[in-house]
Amino acid sequence: MSAANSNPAPRILVTGATGRLGRLLVPRLRERGAVVRAFTRQVANAAALADQSRHERAPFEVAVGDLEDRASLRRAFEGVSHLFLLSPIVPALAAQQIAAIEAAAEAGVRRIVKLSGSHWTIEPPGRSLSGDAHARIEAALAATGIAHRVLRPNAWTQVVLARLAAELAAGDVLHAPPGLPRVAYIDARDIADVAVEALLDDADDAPPGPWVLTGARAVDHGELARIAAGLSARPVVAEPLSPQELAARQAQAPSPYIAQVHAQFAALIGAGEAATVTDTVERVLGRPPRRIEDFVAESLAA
Ligand SMILES: NC(=O)c1ccc[n+]([C@@H]2O[C@H](COP(=O)([O-])OP(=O)(O)OC[C@H]3O[C@@H](n4cnc5c(N)ncnc54)[C@H](OP(=O)(O)O)[C@@H]3O)[C@@H](O)[C@H]2O)c1
């Protein structure tokens, strides 16, 4: 893709800046010379971001506000040219993000990149609570007429395989979800790299429509165990979670709503919906996605 950048010093409001993906995105944007304004409910949450970014070039700003508070959104958008829109799955997801889109439109924001749900949670409609919410936001975004890009990342390696390092530290057993599904996990660092391009590169040769982001191949826990065994020379194996362990994990959900969302994801992943591979990451970045082998190696070293 062309490296052309028609807006050399955009000021980008990043919602979710202090979260898992936002923390990866902010330094990347600053490295590219963008002025980043982090939107957070508590200024202290952005302190680590400011530290992380202190050796980089462009100024870093913080806007304290809440997606539930329209006045704070209006203040946050003053002087902003671009929006990166991300917020967590809550019952008010659609209302919160649509409020941000409306405030962006009022402020004359020129470009919006929305971090959406995984493609298989959104299409066809009616598959999941969060996918339907993301679909409503995508429709509201399209209706503004503002230049925009929707990112639909597959299951994130660092989130869905968050237990891998602890399991490998504890022994030689990886606990596999029911049905041993194959998943084309995407590394969160690749999502952040793609988000930078989506925000800063408005070249005409970009793939059209929502960008469905996946890793280079789909693996199941048997394959993850074989990779870990090969790297560590240990007898690592995959074993299905017992019904008790599964119930214990489900009970950790912070609310009944999230428990329902997670159950919907588990059913769709179990049916193989997250196994589809796309070439979007390579088309956008000009290099293949990060390899699952390298994530397993990092987990072993952690
Ligand atoms: N994990 C996956 O596999 C996956 C796959 C596809 C899509 N997604 C999407 O990824 C998104 C979650 O991303 P993430 O994991 O990076 O999020 P996250 O770590 O949960 O962070 C979300 C951030 O949003 C901010 N926030 C929460 N409520 C807010 C409010 N009312 N007003 C203003 N800011 C608020 C918080 O900042 P403060 O606390 O500092 O205010 C927090 O740092 C969801 O939309 C989900 O659908 C995830």
The ligand as an SDF file (V2000), in Angstrom:
LIG
                    3D

 48 52  0  0  0  0  0  0  0  0999 V2000
  -10.6280   -9.7890   22.7300 N   0  0  0  0  0  0  0  0  0  0  0  0
  -11.0030  -10.2250   21.5340 C   0  0  0  0  0  0  0  0  0  0  0  0
  -10.6980  -11.3780   21.1370 O   0  0  0  0  0  0  0  0  0  0  0  0
  -11.7930   -9.2850   20.6350 C   0  0  0  0  0  0  0  0  0  0  0  0
  -12.0960   -9.7000   19.3330 C   0  0  0  0  0  0  0  0  0  0  0  0
  -12.7890   -8.8250   18.4870 C   0  0  0  0  0  0  0  0  0  0  0  0
  -13.1810   -7.5740   18.9520 C   0  0  0  0  0  0  0  0  0  0  0  0
  -12.9040   -7.2010   20.2400 N   0  0  0  0  0  0  0  0  0  0  0  0
  -13.3890   -5.8740   20.7050 C   0  0  0  0  0  0  0  0  0  0  0  0
  -12.3730   -5.2030   21.4260 O   0  0  0  0  0  0  0  0  0  0  0  0
  -13.0040   -4.2660   22.3000 C   0  0  0  0  0  0  0  0  0  0  0  0
  -12.3030   -4.3230   23.6350 C   0  0  0  0  0  0  0  0  0  0  0  0
  -10.9480   -3.9100   23.4520 O   0  0  0  0  0  0  0  0  0  0  0  0
   -9.8930   -3.9970   24.6530 P   0  0  0  0  0  0  0  0  0  0  0  0
   -9.8280   -5.4080   25.1390 O   0  0  0  0  0  0  0  0  0  0  0  0
   -8.6280   -3.3310   24.2300 O   0  0  0  0  0  0  0  0  0  0  0  0
  -10.6210   -3.1310   25.7490 O   0  0  0  0  0  0  0  0  0  0  0  0
  -10.2470   -3.0200   27.2840 P   0  0  0  0  0  0  0  0  0  0  0  0
   -8.8530   -3.4970   27.5610 O   0  0  0  0  0  0  0  0  0  0  0  0
  -11.3730   -3.6120   28.0570 O   0  0  0  0  0  0  0  0  0  0  0  0
  -10.1880   -1.4490   27.4930 O   0  0  0  0  0  0  0  0  0  0  0  0
  -11.2480   -0.6150   27.2370 C   0  0  0  0  0  0  0  0  0  0  0  0
  -10.9170    0.8110   27.6580 C   0  0  0  0  0  0  0  0  0  0  0  0
  -12.1360    1.5460   27.4610 O   0  0  0  0  0  0  0  0  0  0  0  0
  -12.2000    2.5520   28.4230 C   0  0  0  0  0  0  0  0  0  0  0  0
  -13.5930    2.7240   28.8470 N   0  0  0  0  0  0  0  0  0  0  0  0
  -14.4200    1.7860   29.3790 C   0  0  0  0  0  0  0  0  0  0  0  0
  -15.6330    2.3240   29.6250 N   0  0  0  0  0  0  0  0  0  0  0  0
  -15.5470    3.6360   29.2640 C   0  0  0  0  0  0  0  0  0  0  0  0
  -16.4650    4.7250   29.2990 C   0  0  0  0  0  0  0  0  0  0  0  0
  -17.7300    4.5850   29.7710 N   0  0  0  0  0  0  0  0  0  0  0  0
  -16.0390    5.9280   28.8630 N   0  0  0  0  0  0  0  0  0  0  0  0
  -14.7620    6.0980   28.4100 C   0  0  0  0  0  0  0  0  0  0  0  0
  -13.8550    5.1080   28.3440 N   0  0  0  0  0  0  0  0  0  0  0  0
  -14.2530    3.8860   28.7780 C   0  0  0  0  0  0  0  0  0  0  0  0
  -11.3490    2.1380   29.6030 C   0  0  0  0  0  0  0  0  0  0  0  0
  -10.5370    3.2530   29.9040 O   0  0  0  0  0  0  0  0  0  0  0  0
  -10.4870    3.9520   31.3890 P   0  0  0  0  0  0  0  0  0  0  0  0
  -10.7110    2.8460   32.3860 O   0  0  0  0  0  0  0  0  0  0  0  0
   -9.0940    4.5120   31.4390 O   0  0  0  0  0  0  0  0  0  0  0  0
  -11.5540    4.9870   31.3860 O   0  0  0  0  0  0  0  0  0  0  0  0
  -10.5110    0.9500   29.0980 C   0  0  0  0  0  0  0  0  0  0  0  0
   -9.1400    1.2100   29.1950 O   0  0  0  0  0  0  0  0  0  0  0  0
  -14.4910   -4.6280   22.3630 C   0  0  0  0  0  0  0  0  0  0  0  0
  -15.2460   -3.6870   21.6480 O   0  0  0  0  0  0  0  0  0  0  0  0
  -14.5500   -5.9970   21.6870 C   0  0  0  0  0  0  0  0  0  0  0  0
  -15.7780   -6.2380   21.0250 O   0  0  0  0  0  0  0  0  0  0  0  0
  -12.2080   -8.0150   21.0750 C   0  0  0  0  0  0  0  0  0  0  0  0
  1  2  1  0
  2  3  2  0
  2  4  1  0
  4  5  1  0
  4 48  2  0
  5  6  2  0
  6  7  1  0
  7  8  2  0
  8  9  1  0
  8 48  1  0
  9 10  1  0
  9 46  1  0
 10 11  1  0
 11 12  1  0
 11 44  1  0
 12 13  1  0
 13 14  1  0
 14 15  2  0
 14 16  1  0
 14 17  1  0
 17 18  1  0
 18 19  2  0
 18 20  1  0
 18 21  1  0
 21 22  1  0
 22 23  1  0
 23 24  1  0
 23 42  1  0
 24 25  1  0
 25 26  1  0
 25 36  1  0
 26 27  1  0
 26 35  1  0
 27 28  2  0
 28 29  1  0
 29 30  1  0
 29 35  2  0
 30 31  1  0
 30 32  2  0
 32 33  1  0
 33 34  2  0
 34 35  1  0
 36 37  1  0
 36 42  1  0
 37 38  1  0
 38 39  2  0
 38 40  1  0
 38 41  1  0
 42 43  1  0
 44 45  1  0
 44 46  1  0
 46 47  1  0
M  CHG  2   8   1  16  -1
M  END
$$$$
